[in-house]
Amino acid sequence: MSKLEHSTDNHENCLHMKNNKFTVVIVDDEKYCIANITKSLKNYPELQLLGTAPNAADGFRVIIATQPDLLFVDMEMPDKTGLELIQDVQEHIAWDMHIVFYTAYDKYLLDALRTSAFDYLLKPYTDSEFDTIMSRFFKHTLKHYQPELFKSSLAGIFPNNRAFMVATITGFRILKVENIVVFEYDSIKKAWGMQLSDLKSLQLKRGTRADIILKYSPSFVQISHNFIINIEYLSFINNGMCIMLPPFDRLNLKITRTYLHLLQDKFETI
């Protein structure tokens, strides 16, 4: 978990609510983008917009002055990128701030997830996509208020070095998470198959559902209706595609928007 989203039992250090509202700051060099987010925020009476900034330099000052709970920041600005702004401000952050990067370019997605992003909003966004982010924000803040409800995690239940038994069409196979690169659903056979690290393939028993596969390990994440990847083999994300480590980088693994937030959630917990 990043410095910006550390967990604490001290409510005053955890969230800087003002007037019983969560506070928000927007940093973007395009006025219409600020206007769009501002309009979307009005649907949430629990939120209070404290300020906006048209560039990274002004954004730095506004963030330090207002200490927002939620920050929307553009990736590409005239003076600095959103990532550079977060790197600059990180040393001055002593409160819990959730960052949503806002951009038209998904080439920054993996970098954002690996630094301190809480979420990632692609331009132009839909109301449902914004609603999803806000639902995640409220759910995440609830974890801070009731940390005892979230002590158990899938990582504790299914550690990565744990061997588990998989039902295939020919019997059972004992595997470890590190043995599996990707699961692919065959719509003709109506069954999931696996691509293994030794370049072999296995077909799972018909009736094996995606939710069962995902319970094997927190490293497994669904990126589309037909694919579940092992993020331990993920190299980078480019143009909405998951690029895996060689020799699996030739796989055609497109991320659909429906499953994008599942991938983001995985990086949030790493």
ABEGO torsion letter per residue (X at the ends): XBAAABBBABAAAABBBBGGBBBBBBBBABAAAAAAAAAAAAABAABBBAEBBABAAAAAAAAAAAGBABBBBBABBAABBAAAAAAAAAAABABBBBBBBBBABAAAAAAAAABABABBBBOBBBAAAAAAAAAAAAAAAAAAABAAAAABBAAAABBAABBBBBBBAAEBBBBBAAABABBBBBAAAGBBBBBBAAGBBBBBBBGBBAAAAAAABAABBBABAABBBBAAABABBBGGBBBBBOAAAABBBBBBAAAAAAAAAAAAAX
